[in-house]
Amino acid sequence: MRGPPVKADAALARQLLCAVQQQNFGADGSPDSTGSKFPSLDLAVVAFDPQRPAAARWANVLFSREHAQGLIARFDGAAGSVANIRFDRDQRDAAGTSVAFTADSDWQALHWTALQGGDRLLRNLPRVVAPYPASLLKLMVAVGIGLALDRGLIDAWPDAVEPMITISDNDATEACVALLHRHAMVDALNRRFAELGLRTLQLNGTTPAGGWRNADGAGVGMIHMTAWDTVRLLWLLDADAPPPPWVSAASGAEPPLLQPATRDHLRAVLQHQQLDEVLSSGALRDVPGWMPGLPDAPAFAHKTGAAESYASDAGILRLDSVAGRPPLHALVAVLTSLGHRHAPDPRCATTWRLPALGAAIAACLQQGAQQDADVRSTARANAWTDVRTDVRTDVRTDNLAGERSTAQATEQATEQPTGPSLR
């Protein structure tokens, strides 16, 4: 019997490409126009089937000024690393200012280095510049705190973790980064990510005092994330997800990233998110032009990031069955060059096109879940039809056998001798 599908899904990839293209990222004269250069956008989705816990399908699509029609990622093995794209590091200048995604940036004049692997080995692959994750990086910091807790280096979650995640408090982030340094956990965190195949997740350049921004020598060009490795990180943090196939394939009995109690606490903190303002948009309902997006927290347990030139969002989506619609379970991550400078209102983190993209992603997931439910329903109906057919066949066979037995008995009785005649 064939098991549930666990695979990269070409149909899902095409749906995501279409969903991005339909948002019309580009110059159109609207208040949140993205300008003449197509923005960078890295989107990854993993969809699970709550009715078949071992099933998973995934896709990663990427766009940039050099790839305005989009690229579809291919993967090493079962949900392994992206194999057909070279990720280059984002950049800042000597003054510590981000330069790759300014309106007048000239990529031909910049010197690029590969985010992972050797430049020579990756030279012939299409290039995507990985946008700085902005405050999405705080998810990595929180994972580092969890590792320190599991290793007995600290006794409890520090109070700073909750505001770092739920309201993206920068002072709380400094406290958490400083805590990681006191226990030599920054390098340990990077090593653990690499051991798990998440090599584009890198927390580099931070300081013992807790510095993590451009002015501290960290920030843009030093701290990196990609959408695909971010959803794989979330996969490791999702207790309801099937076992991650790239981990079991690579190392057999690989220990978990975080112990269950630690993992579950971090997910609960993500569910308390108050900044629903990138792929979800509930925090902005009162802003003119509001666009609905993905469901807000707690259904979307997530972390956002936003800066002048960047906006990002990543989390675990769970929706129960409502009004006949099947339940949803998915992981979603997006990193973009669509920051505050594209916001139509000072209260917005980014363009309305990103929550609109969130709504389109939800529609893709809902369509896929409904198709899965229809397939299961058809299979059940066919199985029931087969059972009834088998029952009717068995009944007819039994009846025919009974009729033959009766006929044989009658024939035998007719042929029995009647004994001598009486005179």
PAMI-154926 format. One record per atom (N, C-alpha, C): x, y, z. Coordinates in steps of 0.1 Angstrom, whole numbers, padded with zeros to 4 digits, always signed. Atoms other than C-alpha are relative to their C-alpha. Example, Ala and Ser with C-alpha at 12.3 -4.5 7.8 and 13.67 -1.06 7.14 Angstrom:
2
+0009-0012+0000/+0123-0045+0078/+0009+0012+0000/-0009-0011+0000/+0137-0011+0071/-0008+0011+0008/
END
This chain:
423
+0009-0012+0000/+0000+0000+0000/+0009+0012+0000/-0007-0012+0001/+0013+0034-0009/-0002+0009+0012/+0002-0009-0012/+0020+0058+0020/-0004+0014-0004/+0004-0013+0003/+0009+0094+0022/+0011+0008-0007/-0010-0008+0008/+0027+0119-0001/+0009+0008+0009/-0010-0008-0007/+0059+0135+0013/+0009+0005-0011/-0007-0004+0012/+0072+0156-0015/+0000+0015-0003/+0001-0014+0006/+0080+0189-0033/-0012-0001-0009/+0012+0001+0008/+0048+0198-0050/+0000+0011-0011/-0001-0010+0012/+0050+0214-0085/-0013+0008-0001/+0013-0007+0001/+0013+0223-0084/+0000+0011+0010/+0000-0011-0011/+0017+0242-0051/+0010+0011-0004/-0010-0010+0004/+0048+0259-0065/-0006+0010-0011/+0007-0008+0011/+0028+0271-0096/-0010+0009+0006/+0010-0008-0007/+0000+0283-0073/+0007+0012+0007/-0007-0010-0008/+0025+0303-0052/+0006+0011-0010/-0005-0009+0010/+0041+0318-0083/-0011+0009-0005/+0011-0008+0005/+0007+0329-0096/-0005+0009+0011/+0005-0009-0011/-0003+0343-0061/+0009+0012+0001/-0009-0011-0001/+0028+0365-0061/-0003+0009-0012/+0002-0008+0012/+0023+0376-0097/-0013+0008+0000/+0013-0006+0000/-0013+0385-0091/+0000+0013+0009/+0000-0012-0009/-0003+0411-0064/+0006+0012-0007/-0005-0012+0008/+0013+0433-0092/+0010+0008+0007/-0012-0007-0005/+0045+0440-0074/+0007+0008-0011/-0006-0007+0010/+0059+0468-0094/-0006+0014-0001/+0005-0014+0001/+0053+0504-0106/-0014+0000-0006/+0013-0001+0006/+0016+0511-0110/-0007+0013+0004/+0005-0013-0004/+0012+0546-0096/-0008+0000+0013/+0008+0000-0013/-0005+0535-0063/+0009+0005+0011/-0008-0005-0011/+0006+0549-0029/+0011-0010+0005/-0009+0009-0005/+0024+0517-0021/+0007-0007-0011/-0007+0006+0012/+0040+0511-0055/+0014-0004+0004/-0013+0005-0003/+0072+0491-0053/+0011+0006-0009/-0010-0007+0008/+0089+0512-0079/+0003-0007-0013/-0003+0005+0014/+0105+0504-0113/+0007-0014+0001/-0007+0012-0002/+0126+0475-0099/-0008-0010+0008/+0008+0010-0007/+0108+0443-0090/+0007-0003+0013/-0006+0003-0013/+0113+0436-0053/+0005-0014+0002/-0004+0013-0003/+0130+0407-0038/-0010-0006+0010/+0010+0007-0008/+0106+0381-0023/+0003-0015-0001/-0003+0014-0002/+0114+0347-0010/-0011-0006+0008/+0012+0006-0007/+0083+0326-0001/+0001-0015+0000/+0000+0015-0001/+0082+0290+0012/-0012-0004+0008/+0012+0006-0006/+0052+0269+0022/+0002-0015+0002/+0001+0014-0002/+0049+0235+0037/-0014-0003+0005/+0014+0004-0003/+0014+0220+0038/-0001-0014+0005/+0003+0013-0005/+0004+0192+0060/-0015-0004-0001/+0014+0005+0000/-0028+0171+0060/-0004-0005+0013/+0004+0005-0013/-0044+0169+0094/-0007-0013+0001/+0006+0013+0000/-0063+0138+0083/+0009-0011-0003/-0011+0010+0002/-0031+0121+0073/+0013+0005+0006/-0011-0007-0007/-0005+0131+0098/+0014-0002-0006/-0014+0002+0006/+0025+0117+0078/+0001+0007-0013/+0000-0006+0013/+0016+0136+0047/+0006+0015+0000/-0005-0014+0000/+0035+0168+0037/+0004+0003-0015/-0004-0005+0013/+0040+0188+0005/+0006+0014+0001/-0006-0013-0002/+0061+0219+0000/+0005+0006-0013/-0004-0008+0012/+0073+0246-0024/+0007+0013+0005/-0008-0012-0003/+0097+0276-0024/+0001+0008-0014/-0001-0008+0012/+0094+0304-0050/+0007+0013+0004/-0008-0012-0003/+0117+0334-0053/-0001+0010-0012/+0000-0011+0010/+0116+0368-0071/+0010+0010+0003/-0009-0012-0002/+0140+0397-0076/+0000+0008-0013/-0001-0008+0012/+0148+0424-0100/+0006-0007-0012/-0006+0008+0010/+0168+0398-0119/-0009-0012-0004/+0009+0011+0003/+0140+0372-0118/-0014+0004+0003/+0013-0005-0003/+0108+0391-0120/-0012-0010-0004/+0010+0010+0002/+0089+0361-0134/+0000-0012+0010/-0001+0010-0011/+0100+0340-0105/+0008-0012-0003/-0007+0013+0001/+0121+0309-0098/-0007-0010+0009/+0004+0011-0009/+0110+0276-0084/+0012-0008+0005/-0011+0007-0006/+0134+0260-0060/-0001-0015-0002/-0001+0014-0001/+0145+0224-0063/+0008-0004+0012/-0005+0003-0013/+0157+0205-0033/+0009-0013+0000/-0008+0012-0002/+0184+0180-0023/-0008-0010+0008/+0006+0010-0008/+0167+0148-0013/-0014+0004+0004/+0014-0002-0005/+0135+0148+0008/+0001+0013+0009/+0001-0013-0008/+0130+0185+0019/+0014+0004+0004/-0013-0004-0004/+0168+0190+0019/+0002+0015-0005/-0003-0014+0004/+0186+0223+0010/-0004+0003-0014/+0003-0005+0014/+0177+0244-0021/+0013-0004-0008/-0012+0005+0008/+0199+0229-0049/+0002+0008-0013/-0001-0006+0013/+0193+0251-0079/+0002+0015+0000/-0001-0014-0001/+0199+0286-0066/+0012+0004+0009/-0011-0005-0008/+0229+0305-0053/-0005+0012+0008/+0004-0012-0009/+0220+0328-0023/+0012+0008+0002/-0011-0009-0003/+0242+0358-0021/-0004+0009+0013/+0002-0008-0012/+0247+0379+0011/-0005+0014-0003/+0004-0014+0000/+0228+0411+0016/+0012+0009+0003/-0011-0009-0001/+0251+0442+0018/-0003+0013+0007/+0001-0014-0005/+0257+0474+0037/+0013+0007-0003/-0012-0007+0003/+0283+0501+0031/+0008+0003+0012/-0010-0002-0011/+0312+0513+0053/-0007+0008+0011/+0007-0008-0011/+0288+0536+0072/-0011-0008+0007/+0009+0009-0006/+0267+0506+0081/-0014+0001-0005/+0013-0002+0006/+0238+0515+0058/-0003-0011-0010/+0004+0010+0010/+0219+0489+0038/+0000+0006-0014/-0001-0006+0013/+0227+0494+0001/-0006-0008-0011/+0004+0008+0011/+0214+0465-0019/-0014+0003-0005/+0015-0001+0003/+0177+0474-0018/-0005+0014+0001/+0004-0014+0002/+0177+0512-0020/-0006+0002-0014/+0007-0002+0013/+0157+0527-0048/+0010+0002-0012/-0010-0003+0010/+0189+0537-0067/+0012-0010+0000/-0012+0009+0000/+0211+0507-0060/+0003-0006-0013/-0004+0006+0012/+0231+0493-0088/+0007-0013+0003/-0006+0013-0004/+0238+0456-0084/+0012-0004-0008/-0011+0003+0008/+0263+0455-0111/+0013+0007+0006/-0011-0007-0006/+0285+0479-0091/+0004-0006+0014/-0003+0005-0013/+0284+0458-0059/+0007-0014-0001/-0008+0012+0000/+0307+0429-0050/-0008-0010+0009/+0009+0010-0007/+0287+0398-0040/+0008-0012+0005/-0006+0012-0005/+0297+0368-0019/-0012-0010+0003/+0010+0010-0002/+0278+0335-0016/-0003-0002+0015/+0004+0002-0014/+0258+0329+0016/+0005-0013+0005/-0004+0014-0004/+0267+0292+0017/+0008-0006-0011/-0008+0007+0011/+0292+0270-0002/+0010+0009-0006/-0010-0008+0007/+0320+0282-0024/-0005+0007-0012/+0004-0008+0012/+0315+0309-0050/+0003-0008-0013/-0003+0007+0012/+0332+0287-0076/-0010-0011-0003/+0009+0011+0002/+0309+0258-0071/-0014+0005-0004/+0013-0004+0003/+0278+0279-0073/-0001+0010-0011/+0000-0011+0009/+0288+0303-0100/-0010-0001-0011/+0009+0002+0011/+0266+0288-0127/-0015+0000+0003/+0014+0000-0004/+0234+0289-0107/-0006+0014+0000/+0006-0013-0001/+0209+0317-0108/+0002+0006+0014/-0003-0006-0013/+0216+0342-0081/-0013+0007+0006/+0011-0007-0007/+0191+0354-0055/+0007+0007+0012/-0005-0007-0012/+0202+0381-0029/-0010-0002+0011/+0009+0003-0012/+0188+0370+0005/-0003+0012+0007/+0003-0013-0007/+0170+0400+0020/+0003-0002+0015/-0001+0000-0015/+0179+0408+0056/-0013-0003+0007/+0013+0004-0006/+0153+0392+0079/-0006+0010+0009/+0005-0010-0010/+0149+0423+0101/-0003-0008+0013/+0002+0006-0014/+0133+0413+0134/-0005-0014+0000/+0002+0015+0000/+0124+0378+0122/+0012-0007+0005/-0012+0006-0006/+0160+0371+0133/-0002-0003+0015/+0003+0002-0014/+0145+0372+0169/-0005-0014+0002/+0003+0014-0001/+0131+0338+0162/+0012-0009+0002/-0012+0008-0002/+0166+0324+0159/+0006+0003+0014/-0005-0003-0014/+0176+0342+0192/-0008-0008+0010/+0009+0008-0009/+0146+0326+0209/+0004-0015+0000/-0004+0014+0001/+0157+0292+0197/+0013-0002+0008/-0013+0000-0008/+0192+0299+0211/-0003+0000+0015/+0004+0000-0014/+0176+0307+0245/-0005-0014+0004/+0005+0013-0003/+0157+0274+0243/+0011-0011+0001/-0011+0009-0001/+0189+0255+0236/+0008+0001+0013/-0007-0002-0013/+0206+0271+0266/-0008-0006+0011/+0008+0006-0010/+0177+0260+0287/+0001-0015+0000/-0001+0014+0001/+0178+0225+0275/+0013-0006+0004/-0013+0004-0004/+0215+0223+0281/+0004+0003+0015/-0002-0003-0014/+0211+0234+0317/+0008+0012+0003/-0008-0012-0002/+0229+0267+0312/-0008+0011+0007/+0008-0009-0007/+0200+0287+0324/-0012-0008+0007/+0010+0008-0007/+0172+0277+0348/-0014+0002-0005/+0014-0002+0005/+0141+0292+0331/+0001+0010-0012/+0001-0010+0011/+0130+0313+0301/+0001+0014+0006/+0000-0014-0005/+0140+0349+0307/-0012+0008-0004/+0012-0008+0003/+0112+0374+0309/+0001+0008-0013/-0002-0008+0012/+0127+0392+0279/-0004-0007-0013/+0004+0007+0013/+0117+0365+0254/-0013+0004-0004/+0014-0004+0005/+0080+0373+0254/-0001+0013-0007/+0001-0013+0008/+0083+0410+0245/+0009+0000-0012/-0009+0000+0012/+0112+0402+0221/-0008-0006-0012/+0007+0007+0011/+0088+0379+0201/-0014+0008-0002/+0014-0004+0002/+0053+0394+0207/-0001+0015-0004/+0001-0014+0004/+0060+0431+0203/+0013+0005-0006/-0013-0002+0007/+0095+0428+0188/+0009+0011+0007/-0007-0010-0009/+0111+0448+0217/+0015-0001-0003/-0015+0001+0003/+0147+0457+0207/+0008-0001+0013/-0008+0001-0012/+0159+0462+0243/+0000-0014+0005/+0001+0013-0005/+0146+0428+0252/+0009-0009-0009/-0008+0008+0009/+0164+0414+0222/+0015+0001+0004/-0014-0002-0005/+0197+0429+0234/+0003-0008+0012/-0002+0008-0013/+0192+0413+0268/+0001-0015-0004/-0001+0014+0004/+0186+0379+0251/+0013-0004-0007/-0013+0002+0007/+0216+0382+0228/+0012+0000+0010/-0010-0001-0010/+0238+0392+0257/+0000-0013+0008/+0001+0013-0007/+0225+0361+0276/+0007-0011-0008/-0006+0010+0008/+0235+0339+0247/+0015+0001+0000/-0014-0002-0001/+0270+0354+0247/+0006-0005+0013/-0005+0003-0013/+0274+0349+0284/+0002-0015+0002/-0001+0014-0001/+0269+0312+0279/+0005-0007-0012/-0006+0005+0012/+0288+0308+0247/-0010-0007-0010/+0011+0007+0008/+0256+0299+0228/-0002+0006-0014/+0002-0005+0014/+0258+0321+0197/+0007-0009-0010/-0007+0010+0009/+0284+0299+0180/-0006-0013+0001/+0006+0013-0002/+0267+0269+0194/-0013-0001-0008/+0013-0001+0007/+0234+0280+0179/+0003-0001-0015/-0003+0001+0015/+0250+0285+0144/+0004-0014-0003/-0004+0013+0002/+0266+0251+0147/-0012-0010-0001/+0012+0009-0001/+0233+0234+0156/-0008+0002-0013/+0007-0002+0013/+0216+0250+0126/+0007-0007-0011/-0008+0006+0011/+0244+0238+0103/-0001-0015+0001/+0001+0014-0002/+0242+0203+0118/-0014-0005-0005/+0013+0004+0004/+0205+0202+0110/-0003+0004-0015/+0001-0003+0014/+0211+0213+0074/-0006+0014-0003/+0006-0013+0002/+0198+0249+0080/+0011+0010-0001/-0012-0007+0001/+0229+0265+0067/-0001+0015-0003/+0002-0014+0003/+0214+0298+0056/-0005+0008+0012/+0004-0007-0013/+0203+0306+0092/+0013+0003+0008/-0013-0004-0006/+0232+0325+0106/-0002+0013+0008/+0000-0011-0009/+0234+0348+0136/+0014+0005+0003/-0015-0004+0000/+0268+0365+0130/+0001+0014+0004/-0004-0014-0003/+0285+0396+0143/-0006+0006+0012/+0006-0006-0012/+0265+0401+0175/+0011+0002+0011/-0011-0004-0010/+0284+0415+0205/-0004-0005+0014/+0003+0004-0014/+0287+0404+0242/-0009+0009+0007/+0009-0009-0006/+0268+0435+0251/-0014-0001-0005/+0014+0002+0006/+0238+0423+0231/-0002+0006-0013/+0002-0007+0013/+0244+0443+0199/-0003-0010-0011/+0004+0009+0011/+0227+0428+0169/-0003+0008-0013/+0004-0009+0011/+0221+0458+0146/+0012+0005-0009/-0010-0005+0009/+0240+0475+0118/+0011+0007+0007/-0010-0009-0007/+0257+0500+0141/+0009-0009+0009/-0007+0008-0009/+0269+0471+0163/+0010-0009-0008/-0008+0009+0008/+0287+0454+0133/-0007-0013-0003/+0008+0012+0004/+0259+0428+0129/-0010+0005-0010/+0011-0004+0009/+0226+0433+0111/+0002-0004-0014/+0000+0003+0015/+0225+0435+0073/+0014-0005-0004/-0012+0005+0005/+0251+0414+0056/+0007-0010+0010/-0006+0009-0010/+0259+0394+0088/-0010-0010+0006/+0011+0008-0005/+0226+0380+0100/-0009-0004-0011/+0006+0005+0012/+0209+0358+0075/-0011-0010+0003/+0010+0011+0000/+0178+0337+0069/-0006-0001-0014/+0008+0002+0013/+0160+0323+0038/-0013-0006+0004/+0013+0005-0003/+0124+0313+0036/+0000-0015+0002/+0000+0015-0001/+0131+0276+0030/+0006-0005+0013/-0006+0004-0012/+0154+0272+0059/-0008+0004+0012/+0008-0005-0011/+0130+0292+0081/-0012-0009+0002/+0012+0009-0002/+0100+0269+0074/+0005-0013+0005/-0006+0013-0005/+0123+0239+0080/+0003+0002+0015/-0002-0002-0014/+0132+0255+0114/-0014-0001+0007/+0013+0001-0006/+0095+0259+0121/-0005-0015+0000/+0003+0015+0000/+0090+0222+0111/+0005-0006+0012/-0006+0006-0012/+0114+0213+0139/-0006+0005+0013/+0006-0006-0012/+0094+0235+0163/-0015-0004+0001/+0015+0003+0000/+0059+0221+0154/-0002-0014+0004/+0002+0013-0006/+0049+0192+0176/-0010-0008-0008/+0010+0007+0007/+0020+0184+0153/+0004-0004-0014/-0005+0004+0014/+0041+0180+0121/+0006-0014+0000/-0007+0013+0001/+0054+0147+0108/+0015+0001+0002/-0014-0002-0001/+0090+0139+0113/+0007+0006-0012/-0006-0007+0011/+0112+0161+0092/+0009-0010-0008/-0006+0010+0008/+0124+0139+0063/+0015+0002-0002/-0015-0003+0003/+0158+0156+0057/+0008-0004+0012/-0007+0003-0012/+0168+0150+0093/+0001-0015+0002/-0001+0015-0001/+0159+0113+0095/+0008-0006-0011/-0007+0005+0011/+0174+0107+0061/+0015+0002+0002/-0014-0003-0001/+0207+0123+0071/+0007-0006+0012/-0007+0004-0012/+0213+0111+0106/-0007-0010+0009/+0007+0010-0008/+0189+0085+0118/-0006+0006+0012/+0006-0004-0012/+0182+0091+0154/+0005+0013+0005/-0004-0014-0004/+0190+0128+0154/-0008+0005+0011/+0008-0005-0011/+0180+0144+0187/-0008+0012-0005/+0008-0012+0004/+0153+0171+0185/+0008+0013+0002/-0006-0013-0001/+0162+0207+0181/-0002+0005+0014/+0003-0003-0014/+0145+0215+0214/-0008-0011+0007/+0008+0010-0007/+0130+0193+0241/-0014+0004+0000/+0014-0003+0002/+0092+0190+0240/-0005+0012+0008/+0005-0011-0008/+0085+0213+0269/+0005+0014-0004/-0006-0012+0005/+0109+0239+0256/-0006+0005-0013/+0006-0003+0014/+0095+0237+0220/-0014+0005+0002/+0014-0004-0002/+0059+0239+0232/-0001+0014+0006/+0001-0013-0006/+0066+0270+0253/+0003+0011-0011/-0003-0010+0010/+0082+0288+0224/-0011+0001-0010/+0011-0001+0008/+0053+0280+0202/-0011+0008+0006/+0010-0007-0007/+0029+0293+0228/+0003+0015+0000/-0004-0014+0001/+0049+0326+0228/-0003+0005-0014/+0003-0004+0014/+0046+0328+0190/-0015+0002-0002/+0015-0002+0001/+0008+0324+0195/-0005+0013+0006/+0004-0013-0007/+0008+0356+0216/+0003+0012-0009/-0004-0011+0009/+0020+0377+0186/-0010+0011+0000/+0009-0012+0000/+0006+0412+0187/+0002+0008-0013/-0003-0008+0012/+0021+0425+0154/-0004-0008-0012/+0005+0006+0012/-0002+0410+0128/-0001+0011-0011/-0002-0011+0009/+0010+0434+0101/+0007-0002-0013/-0008+0003+0012/+0028+0416+0073/-0009-0010-0008/+0008+0009+0007/+0012+0384+0060/-0014+0000+0006/+0013-0002-0006/-0016+0388+0085/-0002+0015+0003/+0001-0014+0000/-0031+0422+0091/-0011+0005+0010/+0010-0004-0010/-0055+0423+0121/+0003+0012+0008/-0004-0012-0008/-0035+0449+0139/-0002+0013-0007/+0001-0012+0009/-0042+0473+0110/-0014+0002-0005/+0014-0001+0005/-0080+0470+0107/-0005+0014-0001/+0005-0014+0000/-0086+0507+0114/+0008+0009-0010/-0008-0008+0009/-0061+0519+0088/-0007+0000-0014/+0007-0001+0013/-0077+0532+0055/+0007-0009-0010/-0005+0009+0011/-0073+0507+0026/+0003-0014+0005/-0003+0013-0006/-0071+0477+0050/-0002-0011-0009/+0001+0012+0007/-0065+0444+0033/+0001-0012+0009/-0002+0012-0008/-0072+0410+0050/+0011-0008-0005/-0011+0009+0003/-0044+0385+0051/-0002-0014+0005/+0001+0013-0007/-0036+0352+0067/-0007+0003+0014/+0006-0002-0013/-0055+0346+0100/+0010+0005+0010/-0008-0006-0010/-0041+0365+0130/+0004-0011+0010/-0003+0009-0011/-0024+0349+0160/-0013-0001+0009/-0008+0011-0001/-0031+0326+0177/+0000-0011-0011/+0001+0010+0011/-0042+0306+0146/+0013+0000-0008/-0013-0001+0006/-0010+0319+0130/+0010+0004+0010/-0010-0002-0011/+0018+0315+0156/+0013+0004-0007/-0010-0005+0010/+0044+0337+0140/+0009+0011+0006/-0009-0011-0003/+0072+0363+0142/+0001+0008-0013/-0001-0010+0011/+0073+0394+0119/+0014+0007+0001/-0012-0009+0000/+0102+0417+0109/-0003+0011-0009/+0002-0012+0009/+0101+0452+0094/+0011+0010+0003/-0009-0011+0000/+0126+0479+0086/-0002+0008-0012/+0002-0009+0011/+0131+0506+0061/-0001-0007-0014/-0001+0007+0013/+0139+0482+0032/-0004-0014+0001/+0002+0014-0002/+0127+0449+0046/-0014-0003+0007/+0012+0006-0007/+0095+0430+0057/+0001-0015-0001/+0000+0015+0000/+0093+0394+0067/-0010-0005+0010/+0010+0006-0009/+0069+0370+0085/+0002-0015-0002/-0001+0015+0000/+0071+0333+0094/-0007-0006+0012/+0006+0006-0011/+0050+0310+0114/-0007-0013-0003/+0008+0012+0001/+0028+0279+0120/-0014+0003-0001/+0014-0003+0002/-0007+0281+0107/-0009-0013+0003/+0009+0011-0004/-0035+0259+0123/-0014+0006-0001/+0014-0004+0001/-0072+0263+0114/-0008-0013+0001/+0010+0011-0002/-0100+0240+0126/-0010+0000-0012/+0011+0001+0011/-0127+0228+0102/-0011+0009+0004/+0011-0010-0002/-0154+0255+0099/-0009-0001-0012/+0010+0000+0011/-0186+0254+0079/+0003-0009-0011/-0002+0010+0010/-0177+0223+0061/+0014+0000-0007/-0013-0001+0006/-0142+0235+0051/+0010-0009+0008/-0009+0009-0008/-0114+0210+0060/+0010+0009+0008/-0010-0007-0008/-0088+0220+0086/+0012+0002-0007/-0013-0003+0006/-0055+0235+0077/+0011-0001+0010/-0013+0001-0008/-0020+0229+0090/+0011+0003-0010/-0011-0004+0009/+0009+0247+0073/+0011+0008+0007/-0011-0009-0004/+0042+0265+0077/+0002+0010-0011/-0001-0011+0010/+0047+0298+0059/+0011+0009+0004/-0010-0010-0002/+0077+0321+0056/+0002+0008-0012/-0003-0010+0011/+0084+0352+0035/+0010+0010+0005/-0010-0011-0002/+0114+0375+0034/+0000+0009-0012/+0001-0009+0011/+0112+0406+0012/+0008+0013+0002/-0006-0014+0000/+0127+0440+0003/-0011+0010+0001/+0012-0009+0000/+0093+0456+0009/-0002+0006+0014/+0000-0005-0014/+0099+0476+0041/-0009+0013+0001/+0008-0011-0003/+0085+0508+0056/-0001+0010-0012/+0001-0010+0011/+0093+0529+0025/-0010-0004-0010/+0011+0003+0009/+0066+0510+0007/-0014+0000+0007/+0012-0001-0008/+0040+0515+0034/-0009+0011-0004/+0009-0011+0004/+0009+0535+0024/-0005+0009+0012/+0004-0007-0012/+0004+0547+0060/+0011-0001+0010/-0011+0002-0011/+0028+0554+0089/-0003-0011+0009/+0003+0011-0009/+0010+0528+0109/+0003-0014-0006/-0002+0013+0007/+0018+0501+0083/+0015-0004+0000/-0014+0004+0001/+0049+0480+0083/+0005-0002-0014/-0003+0003+0014/+0048+0474+0045/-0012+0003-0009/+0011-0002+0010/+0027+0475+0014/-0012-0009+0003/+0012+0009-0001/-0009+0461+0015/+0001-0012-0008/-0001+0012+0008/+0002+0437-0011/+0005-0013+0007/-0004+0011-0008/+0018+0415+0015/-0011-0007+0008/+0012+0007-0005/-0013+0408+0035/-0009-0006-0011/+0008+0005+0011/-0031+0404+0002/+0006-0013-0005/-0007+0013+0003/-0005+0377-0006/-0003-0010+0010/+0004+0010-0010/-0012+0361+0027/-0013-0006-0002/+0014+0005+0003/-0049+0359+0018/+0001-0010-0011/-0001+0009+0011/-0039+0343-0015/+0006-0013+0004/-0007+0012-0005/-0016+0318+0002/-0011-0009+0008/+0010+0008-0007/-0045+0308+0025/-0010-0006-0009/+0010+0006+0010/-0068+0303-0005/+0007-0012-0007/-0007+0012+0006/-0041+0280-0021/-0001-0012+0009/+0000+0011-0010/-0039+0260+0011/-0014-0006+0001/+0014+0005-0001/-0077+0258+0014/-0004-0008-0012/+0003+0008+0012/-0080+0246-0022/+0006-0013+0001/-0007+0013-0001/-0054+0219-0016/-0006-0009+0010/+0006+0008-0011/-0070+0208+0016/-0014-0006-0005/+0013+0005+0005/-0104+0206-0001/+0002-0011-0010/-0002+0010+0010/-0090+0186-0030/+0004-0013+0007/-0003+0012-0007/-0074+0162-0005/-0012-0007+0007/+0012+0005-0007/-0107+0159+0014/-0009-0007-0011/+0008+0006+0010/-0125+0152-0019/+0005-0014-0005/-0006+0013+0004/-0100+0125-0029/-0003-0011+0011/+0003+0010-0010/-0105+0108+0005/-0015-0004+0000/+0014+0003+0000/-0143+0110+0002/-0003-0009-0012/+0002+0009+0012/-0142+0095-0033/+0006-0014+0003/-0006+0013-0003/-0119+0067-0021/-0009-0008+0010/+0009+0007-0009/-0142+0059+0008/-0013-0005-0007/+0012+0004+0007/-0172+0059-0015/+0003-0012-0009/-0004+0011+0008/-0154+0036-0039/+0002-0013+0008/-0003+0012-0008/-0143+0013-0011/-0014-0006+0005/+0013+0005-0005/-0179+0011+0002/-0008-0007-0012/+0006+0007+0011/-0192+0003-0033/+0006-0013-0003/-0006+0013+0002/-0166-0025-0036/-0005-0009+0011/+0005+0009-0011/-0177-0039-0002/-0014-0004-0003/+0014+0004+0003/-0214-0038-0013/+0000-0010-0012/+0000+0009+0011/-0205-0054-0046/+0005-0014+0004/-0005+0012-0005/-0185-0081-0028/-0011-0008+0008/+0010+0006-0008/-0214-0087-0004/-0011-0006-0009/+0010+0005+0009/-0239-0090-0033/+0005-0013-0007/-0006+0012+0007/-0215-0114-0051/-0001-0012+0009/+0000+0012-0009/-0212-0136-0020/-0014-0005+0002/+0014+0005-0002/-0250-0137-0016/-0004-0008-0012/+0004+0008+0012/-0255-0147-0052/+0007-0013-0001/-0008+0013+0000/-0228-0173-0049/-0006-0010+0009/+0006+0009-0010/-0244-0187-0017/-0013-0005-0005/+0014+0005+0005/-0279-0188-0034/+0002-0010-0011/-0002+0009+0011/-0266-0205-0065/+0005-0014+0006/-0005+0012-0006/-0247-0230-0043/-0012-0008+0007/+0011+0006-0007/-0279-0236-0023/-0010-0007-0010/+0009+0005+0010/-0300-0241-0054/+0006-0013-0006/-0006+0012+0005/-0275-0266-0068/-0001-0012+0010/+0001+0010-0010/-0275-0285-0035/-0014-0006+0000/+0014+0005-0001/-0313-0287-0035/-0003-0009-0012/+0003+0008+0012/-0314-0299-0071/+0007-0013+0000/-0007+0012-0001/-0288-0325-0065/-0007-0010+0010/+0007+0009-0010/-0306-0338-0034/-0013-0005-0006/+0013+0004+0006/-0339-0340-0054/+0003-0011-0010/-0003+0010+0010/-0322-0359-0082/+0004-0013+0006/-0004+0012-0007/-0306-0383-0058/-0012-0008+0006/+0012+0007-0006/-0340-0390-0041/-0008-0007-0011/+0008+0006+0011/-0356-0397-0075/+0006-0013-0005/-0006+0012+0005/-0330-0422-0084/+0001-0012+0010/+0000+0010-0010/-0333-0442-0052/-0009-0012-0003/+0009+0012+0003/-0346-0479-0057/-0012+0000+0010/+0013+0000-0007/-0382-0484-0045/-0002-0014+0007/+0002+0012-0007/-0377-0520-0033/-0008-0010-0008/+0008+0009+0008/-0395-0552-0045/-0015+0003-0001/+0014-0003+0002/-0430-0550-0059/-0009-0010+0008/+0010+0008-0007/-0460-0564-0039/-0010-0005-0010/+0011+0005+0008/-0484-0587-0056/-0011-0004+0008/
END
